[in-house]
Amino acid sequence: MSSRKIIHIDMDAFYASVEQHDFPELKGKPIAVGGSSKRGVVAAASYEARKFGVKSAMSSVIAAKRCKDLIFIKPRFDRYREISQQIRDIFYEYTDLVEPLSLDEAYLDVTINKKDNPSATLIAKEIRQKIFEKTGLTASAGISYNKFVAKIASDYNKPNGQKTVTENEAIDFLDLLNIRKFYGIGKVTAKKMNSLGIFTGKDLREQPLVFLTQNFGNSGEHFYNIARGIHHGTVNPVRLPKSVGAENTFEDNLISIEDMLFQLKNIATKVEERLRKKKVSGRTVTLKIKYSDFTIQTRRHTFDYFISNSSIIYQQAKELLEKDEIINSVRLLGITVSNLDIYRQKIIQLKLDL
């Protein structure tokens, strides 16, 4: 039996809740953090807005149609980061094994903790109370013996609740869930599973490994394991991002190459800023093009060395843009740098000093 004690903390409608806390006149009202323009996207929605079907990543136009009283709020990421740091400081009062997933959620391994508290359930309750006292915001928590079950459990009693699932309870807990509740099973995969008669965790657990592998390739074994509550991932306090990027959706579609290159230069500058902030560099530059008909095209190039300079990133994106014909007017451009590593400049400098 596993002896690990994992907590997944997830803030409740974080961006929207911050806005409602800082501006009390917004409390109880349906708000969406994001742009209200015809190309805007909802970054977060309050629970009042979610009742109307408004959710993150939704087009602002669709969101406004679903909720006629929806209030759009411009994001204040500096404020969100400030509060996120306050929340993480609370986490570190209990353990150094903290793995942030984003500004509003993290895993904590409290198997051995600074409070010498043997109960992960009580620790989660304390943390949620401290977060509320410090920030005025509520958080939900999942407590279990591995990261996968803990993350699913944190969503079970949202908002402002928590759920503990022991190893003995895991299969019964997972069996009853819709597979869309399984972390990592998205809309497309769920649709395919449904077509194969898999709708619940129990349906998934009853499928042989061979069947899952035949239908889902390398992911088949993963699905086989998680249906049984098996997940071996550890809480990793040092998480190197897989990629760093930036993109821009335009108010009006772009037609000329000159306009696209102008936009790419600005995007490359943002990518460099983010790479330097995360103290990483990368070898692969990927250009993303979304056309006016919503089709998406990606073009990429991999260097033999690591880069983080905006001029190099822009020049490569420019070459990728001009490599093939642009088949339609463009509504979005994005640049991503992947195959990341720590700054190579530091290693070179160390050799020079020696």
Phi, psi and omega in degrees: 000144180285146178247005181287149177233108186246135175244133171249117179258130181226117179293148183272114178045056195308298184303314182295322180293324176299315180296319180291329178288315183287332181234087186306335179294346179269349182298137179080001182251152178284114179234153176231125175274120183152182181278145180262359182289173183294342177253007183289160179226141178283121177274326179200151180231142176289164180296330177295325178283327182296334177299337180264004180091011177280133181212167182296151181073003178278146174301137180298328179296314179295319180300317181294328178288325181286330181224102186292338180261014183297134179253122179269133180239132178290133182298147175234079189293331177298320179293319180296320179294322179300313181290323178302320179294322177299320180292318180294325177301325177293317179305316185289350172291340185252325183199152173270351179273076180242126179242095178292136175260332179194189180295335190243011178207154181197156170262145174230131172261110183247023178307311169243122186228164186289344180265356184054037179263118183285351184256108176295329179297315179291325177298315179300319179296317178297315181298315180297322179293318179295321178299317180294317181294324183280320189244342185080008182251155178258152178226154174246157184219146171241135183235126180199191184266353173211169187293320184298309182292322179298320181293317178296320182295329182293339180269352191290319182244031177290149352272163173057047179215179176210160182217130176253130178234112178281169180297325179290336183266349192302310184296317178298321179295312183289324182305322187276349185279144168295140183298340177292344177278349181283121179301126179099350175258105183272187185299315183294314180295319179298320179297319179293319178298317178302321180293340179262008178085017180255112182239333183235171176300324179294318177302319181292318182295331182280354180276135178294153179302320180300316180298315182292322179292320179297324185265337184232012175061224183296337180284345183303316180294322178298314179296322178300317183287313186292333176295340178256009179073023181261121178204125189256004180296137180260158175288116186250107183290343177248102183249108175282123180297150180282333179201160176227131183205178176207152177212164182220127173263130189266144178300318177236142181300143179270139180244317185274146177298324181300316179296321180295319180294322177300316179293320180297325179296318178295319181294319179299323178297318178296320180296317178300316180301318182288324177297315182292324179295322179273355179059046178228163171223170185213171183250337186248127176253126178242129176259129178250130178235121174249123183274172183295338177269010176075004172288147183241137178232136176238143178226137185220158176218138179247127178275165174273357183221170183268141182230156172208359183279133184296328180295317179292318180298315180296315182299320179291320178297321178299315179297321179293322179296319185273356184294317181232164182294140172278118193272352183196175173292154191247131179257341181210141171231143178214151176232133177231138174249127182229192189055058190275157173205170176295161183306124178288336180303323182295320180293318179297316181296322180298318179296320180295319180297322179290000000 
